[in-house]
């Protein structure tokens, strides 16, 4: 689980981490996270991979 942190100034490392797909620990599918806003205005991040 513990991943070696790479330098923020290392552009190649940042691009690699962006393109690397992360998988959900609950369902095993690719994680797709969206910002959901409830009717009362509260914001929260939701995983679409675990829904439905």
N, C-alpha and C positions, 0 to 999 in steps of 0.2 A: 504494500500500500504506500509506504513512504517513498516518495519520488525525489530524486536529487534535484534540487533547485538550481536553475541555470541563471547566469547573469542577465539582468534586464537590458543591458547594453548589447548583448549578443543577438543580433538581428536574426541570424540563421536559426538559433535555438528557439526564438519566439515564433518564427514561422513554422517550425517543426511541431511545436506544442499546439499551435492553432489548427494545423491540419490533422493532427492525431485525433482519431475519434475516441470519445470517452463512452463507456458503456455503463448502463444503470446497474447498481448493485442489487436492486429489487427484482427487475424483470429480465435483465441481460440484453435488452435492446439498446440501440444507439440513443444517447440522451439528447432530447430536444427540449430546451428550456425557453419559456416565454414569460413575459411580464403580464400578469393578469391584474386588472383593476376591478375591485368589487363595487357594487352600487353606492356604498357609503364612502368610496374614495380610497380605501386601503389597497396598497399595492403589494403584490407578492409574486415571487418566482414560482412557476409551476412546471412540472415535468410532464411533457405530453406522451412520453414513452410508456408511462404506467397507467394512463387513462384508457379506458375502453378496451 
